């Protein structure tokens, strides 16, 4: 997808979320949100990371574009841009991972997005619509989602680490079965080992089944909106860091 369409999405995000908030309020919320993700991860289970308008705006305006850029870069590095008809964005959040994959294809697929949070589904719909992508949303728990027939690929971006252990254990065989049946599977997570201590087991399971795992450190020139927030919050992202698991038959 062209940078022009992406830039229109970012401009629309700014208009949407700064209608009732000042930039300084979003910056303060971004610092708080970053602290939760890095230092107070026990608060993720109760959805307190997104319990205020400021935090939701910070997530949508900052983390969602960063996730989009990261998935886009990973997909192109993997060469994972073959045609598909339907893509499942699992635990979609604001829809960035699914939007990035769909936008990377010459003919974008229809996106089926699932999440437990109504706000996330609403924001994901906004993301897809802003990028000109066809989508359908369903309020479902990722670990209890049955992958529908006709889904060609599944992306799980920055969500497996937020599941409890039981849900994570239930999701792994579902994704392995999907991969074995020929469905593409892409899982993207933070690079920090302490965030995802379960990662080696998941990576080994997919590699044993013919997939691959990678660690990424990708230099990036941030779009203006993301750069302004990055500088104001003192986060300094000049390299995109992530881990990925990818399976393709």
Buried (B, 14 or more C-beta within 10 A) or exposed (E): BEEEEBEBBBBBBBEBBBEEBEBEBBBBBBEBBBEBBEEEBEBBEEEBBBEBBBBBBBBBBBBBBBBBBBBBBBBEEBEBEEEBEBBBBBBBBBBBBBBBBBBBBEEBBBBBBBBEBEBBBBBBBBBBBBBBBEBEBEEBBBBEBEBEEEBBBBBBBBBBBBBEEEBBEBBBEBBBEBBEEEBBBBBBBBBEEEBBEBBEEBBEBBEEBEBEBBEBEBEBEBBEBBBBBBEBBEBEBEEBEBBBBBBBE
